[in-house]
Amino acid sequence: MAGRYFDEWQVGDRIEHEIRRTVTETDNLLFSTMTHNPQPLHIDAEAAKASEFGQILVNGTFTFALMVGLSVGDTTLGTLVANLGYDKLVMPKPVFIGDTMRATSEVVELKESKSRPQAGIVTFRHELINQRGEVVCSCLRTALLNRAS
């Protein structure tokens, strides 16, 4: 199993996730249409070209989902009871088609679960970083994880 149990984490644990992902036009178009997001900046090349960005801007909710997805294999795969919430989501830089993303995760808090003694709560700080080393998305993810024992 790739993910870690609650009792295997310590505050300050940091992971540089190995999987990288180059964002394609298809990724952006499919995600935008699947989620019924008609924003011209995401799906209209001419409108995007006329914007301050000069090109199609990747859908921010795809960017967020990719960041979390890149982290799952090393953090919660097979140990997750439930994601409890996402906080302080920011997107300080735009993502463009052709950008290659990598993710990092750091444990910022551990709490015992009062209602589930067989589980505990881990808060991760996730960051998504482009090929230029710029953070393009970050958030705190709070997850309820099973204990190993």
Summary of the structure (lengths in Angstrom):
residues: 149
radius of gyration: 17.1
end to end distance: 14.9
largest distance: 57.3
contacts: 456
relative contact order: 0.26
helix: 26%
strand: 36%
